[in-house]
Amino acid sequence: MSVDGKIAIVTGGTIGLGLAIARDLARNGATVIITSRKKSNLKKAIHLIDKNCYGFQLDLSKKNSISQFIENISKDFRHVDILINNAGFPFKREIWFKKIHDISQVELMNILQVDLIGSFQVTREILKIMMKKRTGVIINIASTPAYPVIFAALPTL
Ligand SMILES: NC(=O)c1ccc[n+]([C@@H]2O[C@H](COP(=O)([O-])OP(=O)(O)OC[C@H]3O[C@@H](n4cnc5c(N)ncnc54)[C@H](OP(=O)(O)O)[C@@H]3O)[C@@H](O)[C@H]2O)c1
């Protein structure tokens, strides 16, 4: 699929996989929208991506931030062709290596809010924009920190 001329959102495109994906999309002619909780991270990443890139603040753990982000995107862009749900709850050794029965409710909810609920809410709203043109691509990047929780839950379901 050619991305030339497409409008693509990469959530959390400030470092790592997201930055690499955003840079590749921009180099291949897409207009890329990256997100971050911090303006300073956006500034650095936009500089690295160099062209065809816009930065928007988004914190997936905050409902208001998600609605503000969607409002900004709807205002500034006619359409969205590609959504890459890349942002994820940060890797934290103290949670990652915990045994299931030691994971607190707060830790569980913090992970799910970013990796599942926040990403779902963004997807739902962007899907509404995509459906107006009846076209779009959504790619979800799974989160390893969430695996212990999800896989532990599976046998009991
Ligand atoms: N690296 C790996 O080995 C690996 C393996 C399996 C899966 N993954 C998944 O692949 C994706 C990218 O991983 P990565 O290692 O390249 O990067 P990462 O360090 O996990 O960070 C990804 C992005 O998530 C954003 N982020 C974190 N918390 C957020 C929140 N509450 N709201 C909005 N954005 C938030 C960060 O943006 P700011 O800090 O700028 O806000 C950052 O740009 C993640 O979903 C990760 O779980 C990674």
The ligand as an ORCA input file, in Angstrom:
! r2SCAN-3c Opt
* xyz 0 1
  N      10.143     -2.230     22.748
  C       9.743     -3.490     22.854
  O      10.537     -4.430     23.016
  C       8.257     -3.814     22.748
  C       7.873     -5.146     22.790
  C       6.526     -5.456     22.682
  C       5.594     -4.453     22.548
  N       5.979     -3.156     22.540
  C       4.966     -2.153     22.402
  O       5.284     -1.354     21.268
  C       4.896     -0.004     21.498
  C       6.107      0.905     21.343
  O       7.090      0.510     22.280
  P       8.498      1.257     22.420
  O       9.332      0.390     23.315
  O       8.991      1.616     21.088
  O       8.174      2.624     23.119
  P       7.759      2.944     24.633
  O       8.938      3.340     25.405
  O       6.955      1.797     25.195
  O       6.843      4.239     24.440
  C       5.879      4.342     23.451
  C       5.183      5.677     23.516
  O       4.092      5.575     24.421
  C       3.804      6.872     24.850
  N       3.030      6.829     26.096
  C       3.351      6.253     27.270
  N       2.363      6.446     28.161
  C       1.404      7.165     27.517
  C       0.156      7.690     27.907
  N      -0.335      7.551     29.159
  N      -0.568      8.383     27.000
  C      -0.109      8.566     25.742
  N       1.069      8.111     25.303
  C       1.822      7.409     26.208
  C       5.172      7.541     25.028
  O       5.027      8.912     24.749
  P       5.493     10.097     25.745
  O       6.353      9.508     26.813
  O       6.234     11.025     24.835
  O       4.206     10.658     26.253
  C       6.019      6.859     23.966
  O       6.191      7.694     22.833
  C       4.299      0.046     22.906
  O       2.885     -0.082     22.826
  C       4.913     -1.166     23.580
  O       4.120     -1.640     24.643
  C       7.295     -2.818     22.631
*
